[in-house]
Amino acid sequence: MHAKQPMSLGILVVAAGRGERAGSPQDGPKQYRTIGSKAIIAHTLEGFMTWPHHSAIVVVIHRDDEALFSTASAGLAENVSVASTFGGATRQQSVLAGLRSLKGSDVTHVLIHDAVRPFFNHALLDDIRSALEGGALAVLPATPVTDTLKRINADRLVTETVARAGLYAAQTPQAFEFTAILEAHEKAALDGRTDFTDDASIAEWAGIPVRLVAGIADNIKLTVARDISMADDRLSAHLPDVRTGNGYDVHQLEPGDGVTLCGVFLPHDQRLKGHSDADVALHALTDALLATCGAGDIGDHFPPSDPQWKGAASRIFIEHAAKMVRENGGTIMNADVTLIAEAPKIGPRRLEMRQALSTFLGIGIDRCSVKATTNEEIGFVGRREGIAAIATATVVYRGGKA
């Protein structure tokens, strides 16, 4: 029996359109228009690049837009690789080109998203991922239709009021088992079908069951010039919801063979005493992250009286806190840890600790800081009776549940 292949999520951003409804041609394609001092597509890419569960990002662009894309994507996170490929004359052809570019990679599932929907959040992406993990072959985020719908004839006279019960408005990203949606797109192209308006409709046509998850009201498609103007007003007129959390922890030292700090084991003639692995740095940072969304402290989520956490790796705690931040609409911007200890020496292992934090939090290593100082042989730290840690986390919240 073969082991199940681990899920690997590719991101396909469709950005090859011309955006004729969004203004005059000299304004350029709408995905490169500026809102909140950055191109729309840059906002969209940042939303995916700061989400820790993607394995590859491919952007499908128009052949005439290489310079525009290069400018718009400049300055984005350097630790995340973004590839581009050329699209076709229609969205359907562009998606197929993007899917073909992912063929042969380790991607098992793909999220397909419109470049001009910059206001999705990580909580929505997590809901989509959970549905895929639950076995769904296709996942569609959608919101219930609340307006009364009318059907008209060629003379613009109303012929029917359409019952809105059971009607939903589709959004992106739409997610699929990769092989299934690639085969469906290839079959549609072979059959000459060019009338599909989204990828879920191709999946339906191919007989792939499509599971619905709740979309979010903010996840609008910027279609006309007024949409872009309103989006710019939204980002420019409001202060960003930036929150800073602090954490402090201390653990007693006792005879042993080493300590674990920031997830990295350092050989030493002492160890830290605690119910878990006593990683004082990750405990402090966990508290800092939880503080940004008012979620209590580490003891509320992982009480030391619970035997299941005996000897547990503290990466469980920090990854849980990071997940709670994302579920509340937050993006972790920076994590800073200061260790206060006489020994062991932190400096030689500091880069390794920063890399561990980057992995645990799903952010760039340039956003992870680890510092160390002694207590000048003063107090319990100076007497080598314990190690203390102070942590600060900065999180930006947008459109989430917090």
C-alpha positions in Angstrom: 0.0 0.0 0.0 1.4 3.4 -1.0 1.4 6.2 1.5 -0.8 9.1 0.7 1.0 12.0 -0.9 1.2 15.0 1.4 -0.9 18.0 0.2 1.0 20.6 -1.7 -0.9 23.7 -2.5 -0.1 25.7 -5.7 -1.4 29.3 -6.1 -2.4 30.4 -9.7 -3.1 34.1 -10.0 -4.8 35.1 -13.2 -3.5 38.5 -14.4 -3.5 38.5 -18.2 -6.7 40.5 -18.7 -6.9 43.9 -20.3 -9.6 45.4 -18.0 -11.5 47.4 -20.6 -14.3 48.3 -18.2 -11.9 49.9 -15.7 -11.1 53.1 -17.6 -9.3 54.4 -20.6 -6.6 52.3 -22.3 -3.9 54.8 -21.3 -4.6 53.9 -17.6 -3.2 50.4 -18.3 -4.6 47.0 -17.2 -6.5 47.3 -13.9 -4.4 44.8 -12.1 -1.5 47.2 -12.2 -3.5 50.3 -11.1 -2.5 51.7 -7.7 -4.5 51.4 -4.5 -3.1 52.3 -1.2 0.3 53.2 -2.8 0.8 49.7 -4.4 -0.4 47.9 -7.5 -3.6 45.9 -7.0 -1.7 42.7 -7.9 0.9 43.4 -5.3 -1.7 43.5 -2.6 -3.1 40.2 -3.9 0.3 38.5 -4.0 1.2 39.7 -0.5 -2.0 38.0 0.7 -0.8 34.6 -0.6 2.9 35.1 0.1 2.3 35.7 3.8 0.1 32.6 4.0 2.3 29.7 5.2 0.5 26.8 3.4 1.4 27.5 -0.2 4.1 25.6 -2.1 4.3 27.5 -5.4 2.9 30.7 -6.8 2.5 31.2 -10.5 1.1 34.4 -12.1 -0.4 34.3 -15.6 0.4 37.6 -17.3 -0.1 39.2 -20.7 2.9 39.2 -23.1 2.8 43.0 -23.1 2.9 43.3 -19.3 6.4 41.9 -18.4 7.7 45.3 -17.4 4.5 46.2 -15.5 4.6 42.9 -13.6 8.3 43.3 -12.8 7.7 46.7 -11.3 4.5 45.7 -9.4 6.2 42.6 -7.8 9.5 44.4 -6.9 10.0 44.6 -3.2 7.8 41.7 -2.3 9.1 39.0 0.1 12.4 37.8 -1.2 12.0 34.4 0.5 9.0 33.5 -1.6 9.5 32.6 -5.2 6.9 33.9 -7.7 7.0 32.5 -11.3 5.1 34.0 -14.3 3.9 32.6 -17.5 2.0 34.1 -20.5 -1.7 33.8 -20.8 -4.1 33.5 -23.7 -6.9 35.6 -25.3 -9.5 34.5 -22.7 -9.4 33.9 -19.0 -10.1 30.2 -19.7 -7.0 30.0 -21.9 -4.9 31.8 -19.4 -5.9 29.4 -16.6 -5.0 26.4 -18.8 -1.6 28.0 -19.5 -1.0 28.4 -15.8 -2.1 24.9 -15.0 0.2 23.5 -17.7 3.1 25.4 -16.2 2.5 23.7 -12.9 2.4 20.2 -14.5 5.4 18.1 -13.4 5.7 20.0 -10.1 4.9 18.5 -6.7 1.6 20.4 -6.5 -1.4 18.2 -5.6 -4.0 20.9 -5.3 -4.3 24.4 -6.8 -6.0 27.6 -5.8 -7.0 29.7 -8.8 -7.5 33.4 -8.0 -8.3 36.6 -9.9 -5.5 39.2 -9.5 -8.1 41.9 -9.0 -9.5 40.4 -5.8 -7.0 41.8 -3.2 -9.3 41.8 -0.2 -9.4 38.0 0.7 -7.9 37.0 4.0 -6.0 34.0 5.5 -9.1 32.8 7.4 -10.8 32.2 4.0 -7.7 30.4 2.7 -7.6 28.2 5.8 -11.3 27.3 5.3 -10.6 26.3 1.7 -7.6 24.3 2.7 -9.6 22.5 5.4 -12.3 21.5 2.8 -9.6 20.1 0.6 -8.1 18.2 3.5 -11.6 16.8 4.1 -11.5 15.2 0.7 -13.2 17.8 -1.6 -12.1 17.7 -5.2 -13.3 21.3 -5.8 -14.0 24.1 -3.4 -15.9 27.3 -4.2 -16.1 30.3 -1.8 -19.5 32.0 -2.3 -21.9 34.4 -0.6 -25.7 34.1 -0.7 -27.5 36.5 -3.1 -29.4 39.1 -1.1 -30.6 41.4 -3.9 -33.8 40.8 -5.8 -32.9 39.5 -9.3 -34.8 40.4 -12.5 -34.6 38.8 -15.9 -35.2 41.2 -18.9 -35.8 40.9 -22.6 -34.1 42.6 -25.6 -36.3 45.7 -25.0 -35.1 45.9 -21.4 -38.5 45.0 -20.1 -38.7 42.7 -17.0 -39.9 39.3 -17.9 -39.4 37.5 -14.6 -38.4 37.9 -11.0 -35.8 35.2 -10.3 -36.2 33.4 -7.0 -33.0 33.9 -5.0 -33.4 31.0 -2.7 -30.4 28.8 -3.0 -28.5 31.3 -5.2 -24.9 32.2 -4.4 -22.4 34.6 -5.8 -19.1 32.9 -6.7 -15.8 34.3 -5.5 -12.1 33.2 -5.9 -9.8 31.6 -5.0 -11.5 28.5 -6.2 -9.5 25.3 -5.3 -9.2 21.9 -6.9 -7.4 18.7 -6.9 -4.7 19.5 -9.5 -5.0 16.6 -11.9 -8.8 16.7 -12.0 -9.0 20.4 -12.9 -6.1 20.2 -15.4 -7.9 17.3 -17.2 -11.2 19.2 -17.1 -9.6 22.3 -18.7 -7.8 20.2 -21.3 -11.1 18.4 -22.2 -12.9 21.8 -22.5 -10.2 23.1 -24.8 -10.3 19.9 -26.9 -14.1 20.2 -27.2 -13.9 23.8 -28.2 -15.8 25.0 -25.2 -15.0 28.6 -24.5 -18.1 29.8 -22.7 -17.2 29.0 -19.1 -17.1 32.1 -16.8 -15.1 30.5 -13.9 -13.2 27.3 -13.1 -15.9 25.9 -10.9 -18.3 25.8 -13.9 -15.7 23.8 -15.8 -15.5 21.4 -12.9 -19.3 21.1 -12.8 -19.3 20.4 -16.6 -16.7 17.7 -16.1 -18.7 16.0 -13.3 -16.4 17.1 -10.4 -18.4 17.7 -7.3 -18.0 21.3 -6.1 -18.2 22.0 -2.4 -19.2 25.4 -1.1 -17.5 27.3 1.7 -18.6 30.7 3.0 -17.1 33.6 1.1 -16.5 37.0 2.7 -18.2 40.3 1.8 -14.9 42.2 1.4 -13.6 39.8 -1.3 -14.9 41.8 -4.2 -13.6 41.9 -7.7 -12.4 45.3 -8.8 -14.1 45.5 -12.2 -14.8 49.2 -13.1 -13.0 52.4 -12.4 -15.3 53.2 -9.4 -14.4 49.9 -7.8 -10.7 50.8 -8.0 -11.3 54.4 -6.7 -13.3 53.0 -3.7 -10.6 50.5 -3.0 -7.9 53.2 -3.0 -10.1 55.3 -0.6 -10.5 52.3 1.7 -6.8 51.7 1.9 -5.6 55.3 1.9 -8.2 56.8 4.3 -8.0 54.4 7.1 -5.1 53.7 9.4 -3.9 50.1 9.3 -5.0 47.9 12.2 -1.5 47.3 13.5 -1.2 45.5 16.9 1.8 44.8 19.0 1.9 42.0 21.7 4.5 41.5 24.4 5.4 38.2 26.2 7.7 37.4 29.1 8.6 34.0 30.4 11.3 32.5 32.7 12.3 28.9 33.4 14.4 27.5 36.1 17.7 25.7 35.2 18.7 22.3 36.7 21.4 19.8 35.9 21.1 18.3 32.5 22.5 18.0 29.0 21.2 21.1 27.2 18.5 23.6 26.6 16.0 24.2 23.7 15.6 27.8 22.7 13.6 29.0 19.7 13.2 25.3 18.7 17.0 24.8 18.6 18.7 22.4 21.0 22.0 23.8 22.5 24.2 21.3 24.4 24.9 22.6 27.9 25.5 21.3 31.4 22.1 22.4 32.5 18.5 22.0 31.2 15.4 24.1 31.6 12.8 22.8 34.0 9.2 22.7 32.7 6.2 20.6 31.9 6.9 20.8 28.1 10.3 21.2 26.6 10.5 24.5 28.5 11.5 26.5 25.5 11.3 29.9 27.2 11.7 31.8 24.0 8.8 30.2 22.2 6.6 30.5 25.3 7.2 34.2 25.5 6.6 34.7 21.7 3.4 32.5 21.9 2.0 34.9 24.6 3.0 37.9 22.4 1.1 36.6 19.4 -2.0 35.6 21.4 -2.0 39.2 22.9 -2.5 40.7 19.4 -6.0 39.1 19.1 -7.0 39.1 22.8 -6.7 35.3 23.0 -5.3 35.0 26.6 -2.0 33.4 27.2 -0.2 30.1 26.7 -1.6 28.6 29.9 -5.2 29.1 28.7 -4.6 27.0 25.7 -2.0 24.5 27.0 -2.4 24.2 30.8 0.6 22.7 32.5 -1.8 20.5 34.5 -2.7 18.7 31.3 -0.5 15.5 31.0 -0.7 15.5 27.2 1.7 18.5 27.1 4.3 16.8 29.2 7.6 17.0 27.2 5.8 18.5 24.2 7.7 20.5 21.7 6.9 24.1 22.0 6.6 24.6 18.3 3.1 23.1 18.8 2.3 26.2 21.0 3.8 28.8 18.7 2.2 27.3 15.5 -1.2 27.2 17.3 -0.9 30.9 18.2 0.1 31.8 14.6 -2.9 29.9 13.4 -5.2 31.8 15.8 -3.7 35.1 14.5 -4.5 34.1 10.9 -8.0 32.9 11.7 -8.7 36.4 13.1 -7.5 38.0 9.9 -4.0 38.8 11.0 -0.7 38.8 9.1 2.4 38.5 11.2 4.8 41.2 10.3 7.6 40.8 12.8 8.7 38.6 15.7 11.5 39.7 18.1 12.9 37.6 20.9 15.5 38.7 23.5 17.0 35.9 25.6 18.6 36.8 29.0 21.1 34.2 30.0 24.7 33.8 31.2 25.1 30.6 29.3 25.0 28.9 26.8 26.3 31.2 24.1 23.4 32.2 21.8 25.3 34.0 19.1 26.7 31.0 17.2 23.2 29.5 16.9 21.2 32.7 16.4 20.8 32.3 12.6 19.5 28.8 13.1 17.0 30.1 15.7 15.8 32.8 13.3 15.3 30.2 10.5 13.3 28.1 13.0 11.1 31.1 13.8 10.6 31.7 10.1 9.4 28.2 9.6 7.1 28.1 12.6 5.5 31.4 11.7 5.5 31.2 8.0 7.2 34.6 7.5 10.5 35.7 6.0 13.6 35.3 8.1 14.2 39.1 7.7 11.1 39.5 9.9 12.5 37.2 12.7 14.9 38.6 15.2 16.7 36.8 18.0 19.0 38.7 20.4 20.7 37.7 23.6 22.2 39.4 26.6 23.6 38.5 30.0 22.4 39.8 33.3 26.0 40.9 34.3 26.0 38.1 37.0 23.2 39.9 38.8 20.1 38.1 40.2 18.8 34.6 39.4 19.9 34.9 35.8 23.4 36.0 36.9 23.6 33.1 39.3 22.7 30.7 36.4 19.5 29.7 38.2 17.3 30.3 35.2 16.8 31.8 31.7 14.4 34.6 30.8 12.9 35.7 27.5 11.1 38.8 26.3 9.2 38.7 23.0 7.4 41.2 20.9 5.1 40.4 17.9 3.7 42.9 15.4 0.6 41.9 13.5 -1.5 43.7 10.9 -5.2 42.8 10.9 -7.5 43.2 7.9 -11.0 42.0 7.1 -10.8 39.1 9.6 -12.8 38.0 12.6 -11.0 39.9 15.3 
